[in-house]
Amino acid sequence: MRTLRAVLVATLAVPALLLPSSTAAAAAGDVVSAPLSDLVAALPVEDEGPRDGYSREQFKHWIDADRDGCNTRNEVLLRDAVVAPEITGRCTIVAGTGVWKSWYDETTQTDKFDVDIDHMVPLGEAWDSGAAAWSPAERQAYANDLDDRRSLLAVHDSANQSKADRDPAQWMPPAASATCRYIADWVTVKTRWGLSVDLTEHTAVQRIAAGCDNPVITVVRAR
């Protein structure tokens, strides 16, 4: 199964870019490390146009990149389980086995059918924020990003469905305990993939982040 090994190797091998101004010039493989507030300030602010041409099929997802029998969805289910589910065959997760804790709403799930794999920055939002101009290979890599565990996570299906394609100006996790983690991870993924924010989104992210502890975030740029 895929691990964070590539991220750790890149982190050790590449000097961190410490200044927020460096994020715009960063390239794939570069390490960006800065306080959350600086990363928020460095996000490119751009208008979002109409969502012309978008469909989820533009992002080929749930592939089996390492050909171990587990597609991306199952990789995340196995990674995020607090009690490992039963597996048959190469990677068939048995329904009704395993336990997952969804930090979005502080609920516990005991069946894989009650768990969704959430793209921290949803596919539609990514499309609006720059991915419309990416190649199909780049969009596939985004949709199956296992190299940074903040990109994909197992959450309660009802919370994920409530979120849909909305940004933090429109939706935040219902659990108060999730607020700062969610906004930090949102900014991390936008930084990792060089995605922009619109003005309303940026204002909301900046306001929410101001109420957090301003942690130093380290992320490897994917592009």
Summary of the structure (lengths in Angstrom):
residues: 223
radius of gyration: 17.1
end to end distance: 23.0
largest distance: 49.0
contacts: 685
relative contact order: 0.20
helix: 39%
strand: 16%
